[in-house]
Amino acid sequence: MNKIVLRATGLTRKFLEAPNELTVLNGVNLTINEGDSVAILGASGSGKSTLLHLLGGLDNPSGGEVQLMGESFSSMQERDRDRARNHSLGFVYQFHHLLQEFDATDNVAMPLMISRMDKSQARDIARTVLKKVGLGSRMLHMPSELSGGERQRVAIARALVIKPKCLLADEPTGNLDGAAASAVFDLMIELTTAESMSFIVVTHDESLAARCSRRFRLIQGQLAEVL
């Protein structure tokens, strides 16, 4: 039986927008098992990114709870939540957010070095992951010397270098053209499947979402599975 990696129960998120209160999420329930690939679809402004941020512990819910690996993520002290997030979750965004002054290897190694791993060991691990994403010949290139698809592959490698339990991706191909977007998306599915890792992606692209094992649509603050 697969382990539950993330579970949202009665998740609500409200924002104060004078003079009214805006409810973006209203009682969302979602269970993510080990090895699941899950796409969250929805119109622009429907709350997809808000939901991903709550699942990733980057924001606090107004109500309800998020559990990470069986522990209440939402009620953790900030330091404990940061530690749990850095240990168990990887993040990929629409924009790669690479450090321009570092080459591909050091960009990927950065999370390990921040956790105080020896630099040479961290770079060895980074090189191994870069080979997995097809960038074995680009390890010493600076971000400015890489294509958009290559930069996003570096960002994926950086997210995977810590061997997270779950990869969370927010419109990871939204800044790429069709062919590059398809290749990057397939790569994320391939790598997370190979590692029995959970994968949650927010996307507006129906064709990409169809490649995931489960799909959900967010409408008026409610999450419904697409069967």
C-alpha positions in Angstrom: 0.0 0.0 0.0 1.4 3.4 -1.0 2.2 5.9 1.7 0.4 9.1 1.9 2.8 12.0 1.2 0.6 15.0 1.4 -3.0 15.3 2.7 -5.2 18.5 2.7 -8.3 18.4 4.8 -10.9 21.1 4.7 -8.4 23.6 3.3 -9.6 27.2 3.2 -7.8 30.3 2.2 -9.3 33.8 2.5 -7.8 37.2 1.7 -8.9 40.6 2.9 -9.7 42.9 0.0 -11.3 46.0 1.3 -14.1 46.3 2.0 -14.8 42.5 1.4 -13.3 39.2 2.2 -12.3 37.0 -0.7 -12.5 33.2 -0.3 -10.2 31.6 -2.8 -10.2 28.1 -1.5 -13.2 26.7 0.4 -12.9 23.3 2.1 -10.5 21.6 -0.3 -9.7 17.9 0.4 -6.8 16.2 -1.4 -4.7 13.1 -0.7 -1.4 12.6 -2.5 0.1 9.1 -2.4 3.6 8.0 -3.0 4.2 7.8 -6.7 1.1 9.8 -7.7 1.3 12.3 -10.6 -1.4 14.9 -10.1 -2.4 17.8 -12.3 -4.4 20.7 -11.0 -6.3 22.6 -13.7 -8.3 25.7 -13.4 -8.9 29.1 -14.9 -6.5 32.0 -14.3 -7.2 33.4 -10.8 -9.0 30.2 -9.6 -6.5 29.6 -6.8 -4.3 26.9 -8.3 -1.0 28.5 -7.2 -2.5 29.4 -3.8 -3.3 25.7 -3.3 0.2 24.6 -4.3 1.7 27.2 -1.9 -0.4 25.8 0.9 0.5 22.2 0.1 4.2 23.2 0.0 4.1 25.1 3.3 4.9 28.4 1.7 1.6 29.9 3.0 -0.7 29.3 5.9 -4.3 28.2 5.5 -7.2 30.3 6.9 -8.8 27.0 7.9 -8.2 23.3 7.6 -4.9 21.4 7.7 -2.1 20.1 5.5 -0.2 17.0 6.6 3.2 16.1 5.2 4.4 12.5 5.7 1.7 12.1 8.4 2.6 15.2 10.4 0.6 18.4 10.7 2.5 20.7 8.4 0.2 23.6 9.0 0.7 23.7 12.8 4.5 23.3 12.8 6.8 26.0 14.1 8.3 28.0 11.2 11.8 26.5 11.8 10.4 22.9 11.8 8.3 23.6 8.8 11.3 24.9 6.9 13.3 21.9 7.8 10.5 19.5 6.7 10.0 21.4 3.5 13.7 21.4 2.6 13.9 17.7 3.3 10.8 16.4 1.6 9.6 18.8 -1.1 11.1 20.1 -4.3 9.8 23.1 -6.2 9.8 24.1 -9.9 8.3 27.4 -11.1 7.4 29.0 -14.4 10.6 31.0 -14.2 13.8 29.1 -13.4 15.2 31.5 -10.7 18.7 30.4 -11.4 21.6 32.3 -9.8 23.2 34.1 -12.8 26.7 34.2 -11.3 27.0 30.4 -10.8 27.3 27.7 -13.4 24.8 24.9 -13.8 26.6 22.6 -11.4 26.7 25.1 -8.6 23.1 26.1 -9.1 22.1 22.5 -8.7 24.4 21.9 -5.8 23.2 25.0 -3.9 20.5 23.3 -1.8 23.0 20.7 -0.6 25.6 23.3 0.2 23.0 25.4 2.1 22.4 22.3 4.2 26.1 22.3 5.0 27.2 19.4 2.8 30.8 19.5 1.7 31.1 21.5 -1.5 32.9 18.8 -3.5 30.4 16.1 -2.5 27.5 18.4 -3.3 29.0 19.2 -6.7 29.5 15.4 -7.4 25.8 14.8 -6.6 24.8 17.8 -8.7 26.7 16.4 -11.7 25.0 13.1 -11.4 21.5 14.7 -11.4 22.4 17.0 -14.3 23.3 13.9 -16.4 19.8 12.5 -15.5 18.2 15.6 -17.0 20.3 15.4 -20.1 22.7 18.2 -19.4 25.9 16.2 -18.9 27.7 18.3 -21.5 26.4 21.7 -20.1 27.5 21.4 -16.5 30.0 24.3 -16.6 27.7 26.6 -18.6 26.3 29.8 -17.0 22.5 30.3 -17.1 23.0 33.0 -19.8 24.6 30.4 -22.0 21.7 27.9 -21.8 18.5 27.8 -23.8 15.1 28.3 -22.0 14.5 24.6 -22.0 18.0 23.9 -20.6 17.6 26.4 -17.9 14.3 24.8 -16.8 16.1 21.4 -16.8 18.7 22.9 -14.4 15.9 24.1 -12.2 14.4 20.6 -12.2 17.7 19.1 -11.3 18.1 21.6 -8.4 14.6 20.6 -7.1 15.5 16.9 -7.4 19.0 17.0 -5.9 17.6 16.7 -2.3 15.7 13.5 -3.3 12.3 14.9 -2.2 9.2 12.9 -1.5 7.2 15.1 -3.7 7.9 17.6 -6.6 5.6 20.6 -6.8 5.6 22.5 -10.1 3.7 25.7 -10.8 3.2 26.2 -14.5 6.7 24.8 -15.1 6.4 24.9 -18.9 4.5 28.2 -19.2 7.6 30.1 -20.4 8.6 27.5 -23.0 7.5 26.9 -26.6 5.5 23.8 -27.5 8.3 21.3 -28.2 10.4 22.4 -25.2 7.4 22.4 -22.9 6.4 18.9 -23.9 10.0 17.6 -23.5 10.4 19.2 -20.0 7.0 17.9 -18.9 7.8 14.4 -20.0 11.1 14.6 -18.2 9.5 15.5 -14.9 7.0 12.6 -15.3 9.8 10.2 -16.2 12.1 11.2 -13.3 9.5 11.3 -10.6 8.1 7.9 -11.8 11.6 6.3 -11.8 12.1 7.5 -8.2 8.6 6.6 -6.9 8.3 10.3 -6.2 4.9 12.2 -6.0 4.4 14.9 -8.6 1.9 17.8 -8.3 1.7 20.2 -11.2 -0.4 23.3 -11.6 -1.1 23.9 -15.3 -3.6 25.4 -17.7 -2.5 23.0 -20.5 -5.0 20.2 -20.8 -2.8 18.1 -23.1 0.1 18.1 -20.5 -2.3 17.4 -17.6 -3.6 14.3 -19.4 -0.1 12.8 -19.0 -0.6 12.6 -15.2 -2.2 9.7 -13.5 -4.8 11.9 -11.8 -6.4 15.3 -12.7 -8.3 17.8 -10.7 -10.1 20.9 -11.6 -10.4 23.9 -9.3 -13.7 25.8 -9.7 -15.0 28.4 -7.3 -12.8 27.3 -4.5 -13.7 23.6 -4.8 -11.6 20.8 -6.1 -13.1 18.0 -8.2 -11.4 15.0 -9.7 -11.6 14.7 -13.5 -12.6 11.1 -14.2 
